[in-house]
């Protein structure tokens, strides 16, 4: 059985995008390709911190995370090459749509004083990144079992060619953006974050 949001994409989003952006071929219509969730862990924490983050990420995504390791020696941050510094999961197809559904319908509304996501976090290549400061917005995490607050970066990779196309795609899919002016959506992208760089390495 296909994910609910995939059915919505086929039946509602594709026709709306084709009409607005004048796509002659349905294969030109942008789509979500993958979602990368990355949890970074401070090197100053105990060694078990990465394992704890990986357990939380596995509960949230239903997938076993890959452990991220430092590529450099940085004495000021007590980093050694090869040291575990976080974990990440890449979701595609039904798992991607199911996570996106839970993110927009359940997790984000649980953020205190949530007023919508910034429309300015596109990278100019059709991808959108957001930061979450607390893993407990996901109902899969039991408050009495967590050892520390853990944030994460979530990057949604799309096939869109422009910020505008990506914005329209995600908004039609239900992404709760704050009210945006077109100039905000078109703005030049900020320098790529580590999460945005990591996602390009996923295959």
FILODO-204500 format. One line per field, with one value per residue (C-alpha): x, y, z; residue in one letter. Coordinates in nm, 4 decimals. Layout:
<rs>
c1 c(X; ...)
c2 c(Y; ...)
c3 c(Z; ...)
r c(A; ...)
</rs>
This chain:
<rs>
c1 c(0.0000; 0.1411; 0.1973; -0.0909; 0.1164; 0.2419; -0.1189; -0.1770; 0.1296; 0.0066; -0.3584; -0.3348; 0.0181; 0.1310; -0.1726; -0.1404; 0.2317; 0.1872; -0.0757; 0.1190; 0.4632; 0.3425; 0.5200; 0.4436; 0.5807; 0.4708; 0.8296; 0.9337; 0.7201; 0.9436; 0.9225; 1.0762; 1.3738; 1.5002; 1.5090; 1.8341; 1.8141; 2.1413; 2.2144; 2.5437; 2.6945; 2.9491; 3.2920; 3.2855; 3.0090; 3.0690; 3.1327; 2.7817; 2.6250; 2.6493; 2.4949; 2.2096; 2.1501; 2.1509; 1.8903; 1.6633; 1.7091; 1.6267; 1.3028; 1.2094; 1.2835; 1.2451; 1.5864; 1.9319; 2.1454; 2.4909; 2.7540; 2.9260; 3.2964; 3.5297; 3.7478; 4.0024; 4.2003; 4.0863; 4.2568; 4.0460; 3.7323; 3.9007; 3.8335; 4.0419; 4.0180; 3.7793; 3.6033; 3.2226; 3.0509; 2.6928; 2.4588; 2.2297; 1.9574; 1.8552; 1.4918; 1.3510; 1.0220; 0.7457; 0.9647; 1.0357; 0.6674; 0.5688; 0.8324; 0.7337; 0.3696; 0.4565; 0.6853; 0.4252; 0.1150; 0.2463; 0.5992; 0.6189; 0.2840; 0.4266; 0.6961; 0.6120; 0.4881; 0.5315; 0.4403; 0.5510; 0.8784; 1.1012; 1.0644; 1.4253; 1.5994; 1.6188; 1.9662; 1.9025; 1.9087; 1.5608; 1.6529; 1.5188; 1.6808; 1.5412; 1.6799; 1.4912; 1.6183; 1.4560; 1.3917; 1.0943; 0.8630; 0.8447; 0.5936; 0.8145; 1.0488; 0.9471; 1.0317; 1.1263; 1.3811; 1.5908; 1.9276; 1.9776; 1.8114; 1.9242; 1.8718; 1.8837; 1.9048; 1.6478; 1.7183; 1.4507; 1.6076; 1.3849; 1.4241; 1.3087; 1.5312; 1.4515; 1.3582; 1.0129; 0.9369; 1.0623; 0.8580; 0.5394; 0.6016; 0.6535; 0.3716; 0.1274; 0.2527; 0.1505; 0.4733; 0.3638; 0.5545; 0.5167; 0.3661; 0.6221; 0.6887; 0.8277; 1.1456; 1.2110; 1.1771; 1.4051; 1.6798; 2.0355; 2.1115; 2.3236; 2.6520; 2.5851; 2.5651; 2.7340; 2.3970; 2.3483; 2.7000; 2.6431; 2.3251; 2.5036; 2.7255; 2.4295; 2.3664)
c2 c(0.0000; 0.3376; 0.6100; 0.8538; 1.1550; 0.9796; 0.9350; 1.3042; 1.3942; 1.1981; 1.3053; 1.6681; 1.8060; 1.6990; 1.8517; 2.1754; 2.2113; 2.1308; 2.4015; 2.6681; 2.6053; 2.4986; 2.1633; 1.9928; 1.6597; 1.5091; 1.3912; 1.7571; 1.8046; 1.8313; 1.5603; 1.4793; 1.2462; 1.1807; 1.3148; 1.3186; 1.3432; 1.4218; 1.4354; 1.5943; 1.5235; 1.7400; 1.5828; 1.7048; 1.4593; 1.1057; 0.8312; 0.6899; 1.0142; 0.9040; 0.5660; 0.7393; 0.9718; 0.6759; 0.4964; 0.8019; 0.8494; 0.4832; 0.5222; 0.8369; 0.7044; 0.3284; 0.2844; 0.2005; 0.5180; 0.5406; 0.6790; 0.9994; 1.0346; 1.3323; 1.3808; 1.6079; 1.6573; 1.9779; 2.0234; 2.3213; 2.1070; 1.7914; 1.6220; 1.3414; 1.2044; 0.9065; 1.0041; 0.9422; 1.2819; 1.1991; 0.9811; 1.0133; 0.8357; 0.8756; 0.7993; 0.7346; 0.6259; 0.5211; 0.5640; 0.9220; 1.0058; 0.8447; 1.0424; 1.3658; 1.2999; 1.2529; 1.5571; 1.8023; 1.6517; 1.5550; 1.6698; 2.0334; 2.1332; 2.0198; 2.2897; 2.5558; 2.8807; 2.7338; 2.9929; 2.8235; 2.7415; 2.9985; 3.0173; 3.1370; 2.8059; 2.6812; 2.6343; 2.7523; 2.3928; 2.2868; 2.1556; 2.2705; 2.2362; 2.2948; 2.2503; 2.0870; 2.1642; 1.8814; 1.5187; 1.4941; 1.6628; 1.3176; 1.1013; 0.7936; 0.9364; 0.8691; 1.1648; 0.9560; 0.7552; 1.0271; 1.1177; 1.4556; 1.6988; 1.6244; 1.8429; 1.7428; 1.8829; 1.7669; 1.8190; 1.7555; 1.6920; 1.7549; 1.7448; 2.1073; 2.3385; 2.6591; 2.7746; 2.8727; 2.5272; 2.3599; 2.5978; 2.5280; 2.1521; 2.1410; 2.3840; 2.1739; 1.8665; 2.0373; 2.1987; 2.4659; 2.7681; 3.1073; 3.3679; 3.4385; 3.7065; 3.5906; 3.7897; 3.5803; 3.2566; 3.3786; 3.5131; 3.3976; 3.0831; 3.1034; 2.9099; 2.5374; 2.3938; 2.0700; 1.8925; 2.0247; 1.9116; 1.5683; 1.5095; 1.5484; 1.2565; 1.0207; 0.7893)
c3 c(0.0000; -0.1021; 0.1564; 0.1961; 0.0923; -0.2212; -0.3321; -0.2609; -0.4651; -0.7687; -0.7534; -0.6369; -0.6363; -0.9842; -1.1638; -0.9638; -1.0370; -1.4056; -1.4360; -1.2461; -1.3978; -1.7445; -1.7495; -2.0811; -1.9621; -1.6267; -1.5713; -1.5476; -1.2369; -0.9272; -0.6617; -0.3284; -0.3788; -0.0264; 0.3276; 0.5244; 0.9048; 1.0806; 1.4536; 1.5502; 1.8934; 2.0775; 2.1236; 2.4856; 2.5772; 2.6988; 2.4444; 2.4864; 2.3543; 1.9901; 2.0737; 2.2575; 1.9623; 1.7228; 1.9339; 1.9301; 1.5559; 1.4947; 1.6919; 1.4993; 1.1505; 1.1816; 1.0181; 1.1537; 1.1461; 0.9923; 1.2318; 1.1158; 1.1964; 1.2075; 0.9008; 1.0683; 1.3871; 1.5607; 1.8951; 2.0063; 1.9839; 2.1167; 1.7833; 1.6439; 1.2936; 1.2880; 1.6129; 1.6086; 1.6036; 1.5123; 1.3121; 1.0130; 0.8217; 0.4574; 0.3724; 0.0258; -0.1315; 0.1124; 0.4225; 0.3118; 0.2620; 0.5925; 0.7839; 0.6084; 0.7000; 1.0687; 1.0623; 0.9337; 1.0969; 1.4401; 1.5237; 1.4089; 1.5668; 1.9034; 1.8944; 2.1499; 1.9914; 1.6435; 1.3801; 1.0624; 0.8915; 0.7279; 0.3482; 0.3256; 0.3948; 0.0354; -0.1097; -0.4670; -0.5961; -0.4879; -0.1430; 0.1947; 0.5379; 0.8837; 1.2307; 1.5170; 1.8661; 2.0577; 1.9622; 2.1973; 1.9472; 1.7892; 1.9794; 1.9332; 2.1995; 2.5607; 2.7828; 3.0850; 2.8849; 2.7233; 2.8767; 2.7086; 2.4695; 2.1162; 1.8111; 1.4465; 1.0939; 0.8405; 0.4703; 0.2090; -0.1307; -0.4334; -0.8095; -0.8396; -1.0433; -0.8533; -0.5046; -0.6302; -0.7682; -0.4505; -0.2339; -0.4324; -0.4153; -0.0405; 0.0335; -0.1693; 0.0166; 0.3422; 0.4639; 0.7169; 0.5889; 0.7481; 0.5184; 0.2496; -0.0068; -0.3396; -0.2763; 0.0357; -0.1558; -0.4354; -0.2079; -0.2707; -0.0707; 0.2422; 0.2560; 0.2720; 0.6221; 0.7192; 0.6898; 0.3369; 0.2424; 0.3946; 0.1954; -0.1340; -0.0420; 0.0017; -0.2956)
r c(X; X; X; X; X; X; X; X; X; X; X; X; X; X; X; X; X; X; X; X; X; X; X; X; X; X; X; X; X; X; X; X; X; X; X; X; X; X; X; X; X; X; X; X; X; X; X; X; X; X; X; X; X; X; X; X; X; X; X; X; X; X; X; X; X; X; X; X; X; X; X; X; X; X; X; X; X; X; X; X; X; X; X; X; X; X; X; X; X; X; X; X; X; X; X; X; X; X; X; X; X; X; X; X; X; X; X; X; X; X; X; X; X; X; X; X; X; X; X; X; X; X; X; X; X; X; X; X; X; X; X; X; X; X; X; X; X; X; X; X; X; X; X; X; X; X; X; X; X; X; X; X; X; X; X; X; X; X; X; X; X; X; X; X; X; X; X; X; X; X; X; X; X; X; X; X; X; X; X; X; X; X; X; X; X; X; X; X; X; X; X; X; X; X; X; X; X; X; X; X; X; X; X)
</rs>
